[in-house]
Every structure is written in C-alpha cells, then in structure tokens.
C-alpha cells in the first residue's frame, strides 16, 4: 500500500482510540473527475476525529465528503438510525496494482464523541 502525505492534518491511526468494527456507510461527494458520486462502503476505522474506508471512486486530498453511517441496532434499541458526518479527505492510500480504488481517511468538520459503554 502506498501512502500519500496529508497537507497540514495529522493522519488517523489505529493506535488512536477508536473503533475498528465494520459499519456499512454511504459516501457522497465529488470525485477526482468532477462528477457527483454516491458509493456504498464499510468503515475500517472511526473515532471522534475521523474515519477510514475504501473507495473505488478516486478523490483528492481536501475533497469534502458526506458519510451516512448505519448504526448497529443494539445502539439504537432495534431502530434503524444513521449517523451523518461531513469532513475533508486528509489521507489517500493507494492499494496494490490490480486492486480498484484506494483507502481514504476523512477528518470530520466537528469533533464527535463516539464512546463505547465501559
């Protein structure tokens, strides 16, 4: 995996406190070709600062994206709730040669507290 550096933002890492369980997510924005897109994916990491996921649509660092995250039913008393977040792409990691897409890290516009029940 090849990593491209971020501008002035610090990349998120799994060493930071967060969650690595998969959450279905819809990502919306404008791709590198200037076209609107909406793509389903699975979060690979999320914390109060941002999240990471794989995208087939190419995007640039600084691109604004909207994420609609399906919350687990256990967190919502068996109701279908979604968490809507907005942020900017801060890191892009190219995948191996024959893999479509890239791993994208988004830094949220506002900090959100996502805390497990201790």
ChimeraX attribute file (.defattr): number of C-alpha atoms within 10 A of each C-alpha:
attribute: neighborCount
match mode: 1-to-1
recipient: residues
	/A:1	10
	/A:2	11
	/A:3	12
	/A:4	12
	/A:5	14
	/A:6	15
	/A:7	11
	/A:8	7
	/A:9	12
	/A:10	11
	/A:11	18
	/A:12	21
	/A:13	15
	/A:14	13
	/A:15	6
	/A:16	11
	/A:17	14
	/A:18	19
	/A:19	18
	/A:20	14
	/A:21	10
	/A:22	14
	/A:23	18
	/A:24	16
	/A:25	21
	/A:26	17
	/A:27	22
	/A:28	17
	/A:29	19
	/A:30	17
	/A:31	18
	/A:32	13
	/A:33	10
	/A:34	9
	/A:35	9
	/A:36	11
	/A:37	12
	/A:38	15
	/A:39	13
	/A:40	16
	/A:41	18
	/A:42	18
	/A:43	22
	/A:44	19
	/A:45	20
	/A:46	25
	/A:47	22
	/A:48	17
	/A:49	19
	/A:50	25
	/A:51	25
	/A:52	25
	/A:53	20
	/A:54	20
	/A:55	18
	/A:56	15
	/A:57	19
	/A:58	15
	/A:59	21
	/A:60	16
	/A:61	18
	/A:62	15
	/A:63	15
	/A:64	20
	/A:65	21
	/A:66	18
	/A:67	24
	/A:68	17
	/A:69	20
	/A:70	16
	/A:71	16
	/A:72	16
	/A:73	11
	/A:74	9
	/A:75	11
	/A:76	11
	/A:77	9
	/A:78	9
	/A:79	11
	/A:80	12
	/A:81	15
	/A:82	15
	/A:83	10
	/A:84	13
	/A:85	20
	/A:86	18
	/A:87	20
	/A:88	19
	/A:89	22
	/A:90	26
	/A:91	24
	/A:92	26
	/A:93	16
	/A:94	17
	/A:95	15
	/A:96	11
	/A:97	8
	/A:98	6
	/A:99	9
	/A:100	13
	/A:101	18
	/A:102	21
	/A:103	19
	/A:104	23
	/A:105	27
	/A:106	28
	/A:107	27
	/A:108	22
	/A:109	13
	/A:110	12
	/A:111	12
	/A:112	12
	/A:113	9
	/A:114	13
	/A:115	11
	/A:116	7
	/A:117	5
	/A:118	3
